[in-house]
Amino acid sequence: MFTINISDKTYRLDERTPVLNLADNSDKKYMAVKVNNRLRELTYELCYDADVKLLDLTSPDAVKVYETSLRYLLAMAFHNLYPNYQIKICYAISRSLMITVLDPKTVIDKKMLNAVCKELDRLVKADLPFVKTSLTKEEAYDYFVSQGEIDKAETLKYRPEKICHFYKCGDYLNYMFGYMTPSTGYLKSYNLFCYDGNLIVQYPRYEAKGVIPEFNDEPTFSRVLRNAHKWAKLCNADLVSKMNEHVTEDTYVDFINMNETLHNGMLHELGGLIAQDIENIRLICIAGPSSSGKTTFSNRLKIELMSRGIKPLRISLDMYYKDRNQIPVDEYGDPDFEHIDALDVKLFNEHMQALIEGEEVELPNYQFGNGRAATGIKTKITPDTPIIIEGIHALNDQLTYTVTKHQKFKIYIAPQFQINLDYHNPISYTDIRLLRRIVRDKKYRNASAERTLEMWPSVRRGEFKWIYPYQEGCNYVFNSALTYELCVLKKYALPALQEVKSDSAHYITANRLIKFLKYFKEMDEKWVPCNSLLREFIGGSCFAEVDE
């Protein structure tokens, strides 16, 4: 006999019972459940005392299950319609998915779009169950080879477990590295349309309260992602299995330096753009989400400009925090340091205007230890000295309202990966930043992975509110991804994540990150240059500061 608490009801049971038998989910509102803080599928059979929480699309965990299942459905639709085509699914602009047909002669047109939409509608209406099954690693390898899915077969080589779990739907078999909805009938909400010869797929998002957000065309970011895809192909690392082949004594030094050279090239290009308009540019504004590498980037940009005879002054927005008792509070009553009103915007603009006009100012120096502003050093610049500012609000014109638009050069920085576990399973950009932050917080602040995971939802809310709305209006997007970095981060991130206990509220995320990290081979960091952006997180940087 065991007790189950679910939806304000208590059940006393004496036999294994699927969650679906206890939950009223006739409208297929719920996508997954938490059972004693462990993420489970709705088909999970309960056989012990448990507190069960039903998860709808306002939960990030439920949205992840929905997206995983939708990718399966999309792959199945293409398999049914175009069995000879191989597709690649990636994360794309406006928080969507993008499907590319890997045959370079084939583009997705309206005829193909209509066929795919019709097949998806048929599969959803059929409400076909996703049935979990298991194969040995050898059996799975042989199956994927027989299907011509070499990408999936090669990925299995790096799976440490001997058993592989799959989902069968009709006669179709696939695995998406995550939990699934019970059936195809749950996947009713999606938008599909053609975009640049590919297919954009939108789906509900938790940050949009479980609905599909409005699509925002982002041509600047679209170009960055295209370039990232080309780069991954160029260095033969668009799949984890291909990248792992670089992790040998004979090739990984070259692989590291290839990627560092890409960053050097982007910095050189950026320096040229600024130099050609330096007579007008007075403020160089750098912003990006957490753990994008802003500090190292701004230091390296400063050096790049100095090599061109330009001597910028670098100022951190952290200097302009108000006294702690003036910081606005969030909905939980905690100080909201990410709110723009946490900064003394008026003082910042007075100082920027005075510096631009050649006056001397005394820059503040915020002390995080005691939460009060302290006086700093007196500063004056020449008319040909641009000011570099970096921080969460740097791209927001509300912060720099006294500086005219033509005097500002805006740079957005974030890692934009185009690496997949296999062609149907992309790696999340957000997960890369989270892993960077876990490693950095442990290295520099002795903070546990659990502490970083606890803070992450608040960080993400700040990004959606204060960074993403201003990213497309920038002059340049710097892709801070280093294709090899997960092979280096694994050494630090994996043990930190394994410290998160199974009864922790953050075990679900930790376990998910562990599951995909295990597919990467470890790479020795000794050949990572001291000025590499990656050093900001693993240590050994020639720049002393740490990105906040």
C-alpha positions in Angstrom: 0.0 0.0 0.0 1.3 3.4 -0.9 0.0 7.0 -0.9 -0.1 9.4 -3.8 -0.9 13.1 -3.5 -1.9 14.7 -6.7 -4.1 17.7 -7.6 -5.2 18.3 -4.0 -6.3 14.6 -3.9 -4.9 11.7 -2.0 -5.0 8.1 -3.2 -4.1 4.9 -1.4 -3.0 2.3 -3.9 -1.8 -1.2 -3.7 -0.7 -1.8 -7.3 1.4 0.0 -9.9 -0.6 2.8 -11.5 0.2 5.2 -14.4 0.0 8.9 -13.5 -2.5 9.3 -16.4 -5.0 7.0 -14.5 -5.1 9.5 -11.6 -5.0 12.8 -13.5 -7.8 14.5 -15.2 -6.1 15.3 -18.5 -8.8 14.8 -21.1 -7.9 18.1 -22.7 -4.2 17.1 -22.8 -3.3 20.2 -20.9 -0.5 18.6 -19.0 2.7 17.4 -20.7 4.7 15.8 -17.9 4.8 15.5 -14.1 7.2 15.9 -11.2 7.2 12.9 -8.9 9.0 13.8 -5.7 10.9 16.5 -7.6 11.9 14.1 -10.4 10.7 14.8 -13.9 8.6 11.9 -15.2 6.4 11.2 -18.2 2.7 11.0 -17.8 2.9 7.3 -18.5 5.2 6.8 -15.5 3.9 4.0 -13.2 3.6 5.0 -9.5 4.5 2.3 -7.0 5.7 4.2 -3.9 4.7 7.1 -1.7 4.9 10.3 -3.8 3.9 13.9 -4.2 2.9 14.4 -7.9 2.8 17.8 -9.6 1.2 18.1 -13.0 3.1 20.3 -15.4 1.5 22.4 -18.2 3.1 24.6 -20.8 3.8 27.4 -18.3 6.6 25.1 -16.9 10.0 25.1 -18.7 10.3 21.4 -18.1 6.9 20.7 -19.7 7.9 22.9 -22.7 11.1 20.9 -23.1 9.0 17.7 -23.2 6.7 19.3 -25.8 9.6 20.5 -28.0 11.3 17.1 -27.8 8.1 15.3 -28.8 7.4 17.9 -31.6 10.9 17.3 -33.1 10.1 13.5 -33.1 6.8 14.3 -34.9 8.5 16.5 -37.5 11.2 13.9 -38.2 8.5 11.2 -38.5 6.5 13.4 -40.9 9.5 13.9 -43.2 10.3 10.2 -42.9 6.8 9.3 -44.0 6.7 11.8 -46.9 10.3 12.0 -48.1 12.1 8.8 -46.9 15.2 9.6 -49.0 15.7 13.1 -47.6 17.8 13.7 -44.5 16.9 16.7 -42.4 18.7 18.7 -39.8 16.8 20.4 -36.9 18.4 23.3 -35.3 17.4 26.1 -32.9 16.8 29.3 -34.8 15.8 32.9 -34.5 12.8 34.1 -32.5 13.0 31.1 -30.1 12.0 28.6 -32.9 13.2 25.5 -34.6 14.5 25.4 -38.2 14.4 22.4 -40.5 16.9 22.1 -43.3 17.0 19.4 -46.0 20.6 18.4 -46.2 20.5 17.7 -49.9 22.0 21.1 -51.2 19.8 20.9 -54.3 16.6 20.8 -52.3 14.9 23.8 -50.7 11.6 23.7 -48.8 9.0 25.4 -50.9 5.3 26.0 -50.4 4.3 22.6 -51.9 6.6 20.8 -49.4 5.4 23.0 -46.6 1.7 22.1 -47.3 2.5 18.4 -47.5 4.3 18.5 -44.2 1.5 20.5 -42.5 -1.1 18.0 -43.8 0.9 15.0 -42.5 1.5 16.6 -39.1 -2.3 17.3 -38.8 -3.0 13.7 -39.7 -0.5 12.3 -37.1 -1.9 14.6 -34.4 -5.5 13.7 -35.1 -4.6 10.0 -35.1 -3.3 10.4 -31.5 -0.7 7.7 -32.0 1.0 6.5 -28.8 4.8 7.0 -28.3 5.8 3.5 -27.0 9.1 3.3 -25.1 11.3 0.4 -26.1 14.9 -0.7 -25.5 17.7 -2.0 -27.6 21.3 -2.9 -26.8 23.8 -0.3 -28.1 24.9 -2.8 -30.8 21.4 -3.5 -31.9 20.7 0.3 -32.0 23.8 0.9 -34.0 22.9 -1.7 -36.6 19.4 -0.4 -36.9 20.5 3.2 -37.6 23.1 2.0 -40.1 20.4 0.0 -41.9 18.2 3.1 -42.0 21.1 5.2 -43.4 21.1 7.4 -40.3 24.9 7.3 -39.8 24.8 10.4 -37.6 22.8 8.6 -35.0 24.9 5.5 -35.2 28.1 7.4 -34.8 26.7 9.3 -31.7 26.0 5.9 -30.0 29.7 5.2 -29.9 30.1 7.8 -27.2 27.1 6.6 -25.1 28.6 5.0 -21.9 25.4 2.9 -21.2 25.0 -0.5 -22.9 21.2 -0.1 -23.3 19.5 2.5 -25.5 15.9 3.7 -25.0 13.8 4.5 -28.0 10.3 5.5 -28.8 8.2 3.7 -31.4 5.2 5.4 -33.1 3.6 3.1 -35.6 6.5 1.6 -37.5 8.7 4.6 -36.9 11.6 4.4 -34.4 13.7 7.3 -33.1 15.2 8.8 -29.9 15.3 12.5 -29.0 17.4 12.4 -25.9 14.5 13.5 -23.6 11.1 12.6 -22.2 8.1 12.5 -24.5 4.4 13.2 -24.3 2.2 10.0 -24.2 1.0 10.4 -27.8 1.0 12.6 -30.9 -2.4 14.0 -29.9 -0.8 16.3 -27.3 1.1 18.2 -30.0 -1.7 20.4 -31.3 0.0 23.8 -31.1 2.7 24.8 -33.7 3.2 27.2 -36.5 5.1 26.3 -39.7 6.2 28.5 -42.5 9.0 28.7 -45.1 12.0 30.9 -44.3 15.0 31.3 -46.6 14.6 27.9 -48.2 14.1 26.2 -44.8 11.2 25.5 -42.5 10.6 27.5 -39.4 8.7 25.7 -36.6 7.3 27.7 -33.7 5.9 26.1 -30.6 4.6 27.2 -27.2 7.0 28.8 -24.8 6.9 29.0 -21.0 8.1 32.6 -20.9 5.1 33.4 -23.1 2.8 31.7 -20.6 2.4 28.6 -22.6 1.4 30.1 -26.0 3.3 30.6 -29.2 5.0 34.0 -29.1 4.8 36.4 -32.1 7.5 35.6 -34.6 10.2 38.4 -34.8 12.2 38.3 -38.0 15.8 38.8 -37.0 17.9 39.1 -40.2 21.1 40.0 -38.4 20.9 36.9 -36.2 19.8 34.8 -39.2 23.1 35.7 -40.9 25.1 34.9 -37.7 23.5 31.4 -37.5 24.1 30.8 -41.2 27.8 31.6 -40.7 27.9 29.4 -37.6 26.5 26.5 -39.6 29.0 27.1 -42.4 31.8 27.2 -39.8 30.7 24.0 -38.1 30.7 22.3 -41.5 34.1 23.8 -42.5 35.9 22.5 -39.4 34.0 19.2 -39.5 32.3 19.7 -36.2 28.6 20.1 -36.9 27.9 16.8 -34.9 29.3 15.7 -31.6 30.6 12.5 -33.1 32.6 14.5 -35.7 33.9 16.9 -33.0 35.0 14.1 -30.8 37.2 12.9 -33.6 39.3 16.1 -33.1 40.0 15.2 -29.5 43.3 13.4 -30.2 46.9 14.4 -29.4 47.5 14.8 -33.2 44.6 17.2 -33.9 43.2 19.0 -30.9 45.8 21.7 -30.8 45.0 22.6 -34.4 41.3 22.4 -33.6 41.6 24.8 -30.7 43.6 27.3 -32.7 41.2 27.1 -35.6 38.4 28.3 -33.4 40.5 30.9 -31.7 41.5 32.2 -35.1 37.8 32.6 -36.0 37.4 34.9 -32.9 40.5 36.8 -33.9 39.1 37.3 -37.4 35.7 38.6 -36.1 37.6 41.0 -33.8 39.7 42.2 -36.7 36.5 42.7 -38.8 34.8 44.6 -36.0 37.8 46.8 -35.4 37.8 47.8 -39.0 34.1 48.7 -38.9 34.7 50.9 -35.9 37.9 52.5 -37.3 36.2 53.5 -40.5 33.6 55.6 -38.6 35.7 56.6 -35.6 35.2 60.3 -36.2 31.5 59.8 -35.3 31.6 57.0 -32.7 31.8 58.2 -29.1 30.2 55.2 -27.3 30.8 51.5 -28.0 28.0 49.6 -26.3 28.4 45.9 -25.5 25.6 43.7 -24.1 24.6 40.1 -24.1 23.0 37.5 -21.8 24.8 36.0 -18.8 28.0 34.1 -19.5 28.4 35.3 -23.0 32.0 36.4 -22.3 31.5 40.2 -22.3 34.5 41.0 -20.1 37.1 39.2 -22.1 35.5 40.4 -25.3 35.6 44.0 -24.3 39.2 43.7 -23.2 40.1 42.1 -26.5 38.2 44.7 -28.5 40.1 47.4 -26.6 43.4 45.8 -27.6 42.2 45.4 -31.2 41.4 49.1 -31.3 44.6 50.1 -29.7 46.5 48.2 -32.5 44.8 50.6 -34.9 45.9 53.7 -33.0 42.6 54.1 -31.2 42.8 54.3 -27.4 39.4 53.7 -25.8 38.3 54.2 -22.3 36.5 51.1 -20.8 33.8 51.7 -18.3 31.6 49.0 -16.6 28.0 49.9 -15.9 28.4 48.2 -12.5 30.1 51.4 -11.4 26.7 53.2 -11.6 24.6 51.0 -9.3 22.6 53.1 -6.8 23.0 52.6 -3.1 21.4 49.3 -1.9 18.4 51.0 -0.2 17.5 52.6 -3.6 17.6 49.4 -5.6 14.0 48.4 -6.8 12.6 45.1 -5.7 11.3 42.3 -7.8 7.9 40.5 -7.4 9.4 38.4 -4.5 10.6 41.5 -2.6 14.3 40.9 -3.3 16.6 43.6 -4.7 16.4 43.6 -8.5 19.9 44.4 -9.6 18.9 43.7 -13.3 16.3 46.5 -13.4 17.5 49.6 -15.3 16.3 51.7 -12.3 19.0 49.9 -10.2 21.4 52.1 -12.1 21.9 55.9 -11.6 20.9 56.6 -15.3 20.9 60.3 -14.8 24.4 60.4 -13.3 25.7 58.0 -16.0 24.4 60.3 -18.8 25.8 63.4 -17.1 29.2 61.7 -17.0 29.1 60.4 -20.6 28.1 63.8 -21.9 30.8 65.5 -19.9 33.5 63.1 -21.1 32.4 63.4 -24.7 32.6 67.2 -24.4 36.1 67.0 -23.0 35.3 67.7 -19.3 36.8 65.9 -16.3 34.6 63.7 -14.2 35.0 61.6 -11.1 33.7 58.1 -11.9 31.9 56.3 -9.1 33.0 52.9 -7.8 30.2 50.7 -6.6 31.2 48.4 -3.7 29.1 45.2 -3.8 30.3 44.2 -0.3 28.5 47.1 1.5 26.1 48.2 -1.2 27.0 51.8 -1.4 28.6 54.0 -4.1 32.1 55.2 -3.4 34.0 57.9 -5.2 36.5 56.9 -7.8 39.3 58.5 -9.8 39.1 61.6 -11.9 38.9 60.9 -15.6 39.2 63.0 -18.8 39.5 61.9 -22.4 40.5 63.4 -25.7 38.1 64.0 -28.6 39.3 60.9 -30.4 38.8 58.5 -27.5 35.7 56.3 -27.7 34.2 55.0 -24.5 33.5 51.2 -24.2 30.6 50.3 -21.9 29.4 46.8 -21.2 26.5 45.6 -19.2 23.0 44.2 -19.3 21.4 47.6 -20.4 24.2 48.8 -22.8 22.0 48.4 -25.9 19.0 50.1 -24.4 18.7 53.7 -25.6 16.9 54.5 -22.3 20.3 54.1 -20.7 22.2 56.4 -23.1 19.5 58.9 -23.9 21.8 62.0 -24.1 24.1 60.4 -26.7 22.8 60.7 -30.2 22.3 57.5 -32.2 25.0 58.1 -34.8 27.6 58.4 -31.9 26.8 54.9 -30.7 28.1 51.6 -32.0 26.1 48.7 -30.6 27.5 45.2 -30.2 25.5 42.1 -29.1 27.5 39.1 -27.9 26.3 35.6 -27.3 27.3 32.0 -28.1 25.4 30.9 -31.2 26.2 27.2 -31.7 25.2 25.0 -34.7 26.3 21.7 -33.2 23.9 18.8 -32.8 24.1 15.5 -31.0 22.6 14.1 -34.2 20.7 15.7 -37.0 17.4 15.6 -35.1 18.8 16.8 -31.7 20.3 20.3 -31.5 22.2 21.6 -28.5 20.7 24.6 -26.7 22.6 27.9 -26.7 21.1 28.6 -23.3 22.5 25.3 -21.9 25.9 26.3 -23.1 25.8 29.6 -21.2 24.4 27.8 -18.1 27.3 25.4 -18.2 29.8 28.2 -18.5 28.2 30.0 -15.5 28.2 26.8 -13.4 31.9 26.3 -14.1 32.7 30.0 -13.5 30.7 30.3 -10.3 32.4 27.2 -8.9 35.9 28.5 -10.0 35.7 32.1 -8.8 33.0 32.1 -6.1 33.1 28.6 -4.8 29.4 28.5 -5.5 27.7 25.1 -6.0 26.0 24.1 -9.2 22.8 24.0 -7.2 23.2 27.6 -6.2 23.8 28.6 -9.9 20.7 26.6 -11.0 18.7 28.3 -8.2 19.6 31.8 -9.6 19.2 30.9 -13.3 15.4 31.5 -13.6 15.8 35.0 -12.3 18.7 35.6 -14.7 16.6 34.4 -17.6 13.7 36.6 -16.6 16.1 39.6 -16.7 17.4 38.6 -20.1 13.9 38.4 -21.7 13.0 41.7 -20.2 16.2 43.8 -20.6 18.4 42.2 -23.3 16.5 40.3 -26.0 14.1 43.2 -26.9 17.1 45.3 -27.9 19.4 42.8 -29.7 18.3 43.2 -33.3 19.0 46.9 -33.5 22.7 46.4 -33.0 25.6 47.2 -35.4 27.4 43.9 -35.0 26.7 40.5 -33.5 29.7 38.7 -32.1 29.3 34.9 -31.9 31.2 34.0 -28.7 30.9 30.3 -29.2 34.0 28.2 -29.4 33.2 24.9 -31.1 35.5 22.9 -28.9 34.5 24.4 -25.5 32.1 21.7 -24.3 35.0 19.2 -24.5 36.9 21.5 -22.1 34.0 22.5 -19.9 33.0 18.9 -19.3 35.9 18.3 -16.9 34.6 21.0 -14.6 30.9 21.0 -15.2 30.2 17.2 -14.8 31.5 16.8 -11.2 29.8 20.0 -10.2 26.5 18.8 -11.6 26.9 15.3 -10.1 26.9 17.0 -6.6 23.3 18.0 -7.1 21.3 15.5 -5.0 18.4 13.6 -6.4 15.9 15.2 -3.9 17.0 18.7 -5.0 14.5 21.0 -6.8 17.2 21.5 -9.4 18.0 17.9 -10.0 15.9 17.8 -13.2 18.0 20.4 -14.9 21.3 19.0 -13.5 20.4 15.5 -14.7 19.4 16.7 -18.2 22.8 18.5 -18.6 24.7 15.5 -17.4 22.9 13.3 -20.0 24.1 15.3 -22.9 27.5 16.2 -21.6 28.5 12.5 -21.4 28.6 12.3 -25.2 31.6 14.7 -25.3 35.1 13.5 -25.1 37.2 15.5 -22.6 39.9 17.8 -24.0 43.0 19.1 -22.0 42.8 22.8 -21.6 46.5 23.4 -21.5 46.6 24.6 -25.1 43.7 27.1 -24.6 45.3 30.6 -25.0 45.4 32.8 -22.0 43.4 35.5 -23.8 40.7 33.0 -25.0 37.2 33.9 -24.1 36.9 30.4 -22.5 39.5 31.3 -19.9 37.0 33.7 -18.4 35.2 30.6 -17.1 37.8 27.9 -16.6 40.5 30.2 -15.2 44.0 31.2 -16.3 42.9 34.3 -18.2 45.4 37.1 -18.7 42.5 39.5 -18.0 41.9 39.7 -14.2 38.2 40.5 -14.2 35.3 38.0 -14.2 32.1 38.6 -16.2 29.1 39.1 -14.0 
